[in-house]
Amino acid sequence: MSTATARQAKPATMAQALQRAMRDAMSEDPAVHVLGEDVGTLGGVFRVTDGLAEEFGEDRCTDTPLAEAGILGTAVGMAMYGLRPVVEMQFDAFAYPAFEQLISHVSRMRNRTRGAMPLPITVRVPYGGGIGGVEHHSDSSEAYYMATPGLHVVTPATVEDAYGLLRKAIASDDPVVFLEPKRLYWSKADWSPDAPAAVEPIGRAVVRRTGRSATLVTYGPSVPVCMEAAEAAEAEGWDLEVVDLRSLVPFDDETVCASVRRTGRAVVVHESTGFGGPGGEIAARVTERCFHHLEAPVLRVAGFDIPYPPPMLERHHLPGVDRVLDAVARLQWEVESR
């Protein structure tokens, strides 16, 4: 970042960066339309679409009925007509009624038409816990989307990535499920909306913190937790590397495996359930590709295998720093470190 640009940077939230991404995309391309429950007049329940209806009109930022299957079905028709719809599902578990559209049509249309008809749809899904939400407001459903061929699945953890990844998602000719960590909506970073820094494309992970003792593989809302855990681990003599996946599909084997081969140990951290969750797939991929470099089994720190608990109990359910450090402590440190 140049000195002039750095002077322009000021604290911004992830929600503001997401709003700016949609605003810039709508300004540059009249085919981009936003639709969903309360995205227009209200500006979204998290105010992520604030001002878009006023600036671009209700024809391009449209309030819809409370009918997720209808919202996504409408987006399928819009995309087939040549538009680039950006759908908001409002809360993670609200998207479940739209799964039939997503699985039967959105994910299959390009393959079904032998590539003749892409569906450039971005499905924004606020997800994850940490805000004291009630049932159906704090699920981590990424495994469902990851298991559906034909979808790209991405999730930002920083303000810069929120803007950059959403711009790339909207520009993609393939459907993208864009998972927005709700508890990070109000996280802040110095950011210049008029000269946003370039970010790695969809499909690339980044190393957020370098280390030599073990690798924490994570994404979305668990990235700040792992960064805090890595700082706390220094007191125990552990130098932890943190890899932010950013993109769950496509998966960046190259960056993840390069890190694990350097450190020899890995812990996968996410809020989704452990059984059948993303960590199982990630651990399998790491084991298959890095087996002869591993000093210990790949461990997982995840949400428990239960429906999301009431707000007063979620602090016990969500992976925190202590649970991450407990897993690191189980990484067979009696084996001589590299």
Summary of the structure (lengths in Angstrom):
residues: 338
radius of gyration: 20.0
end to end distance: 35.3
largest distance: 63.5
contacts: 1197
relative contact order: 0.12
helix: 41%
strand: 20%
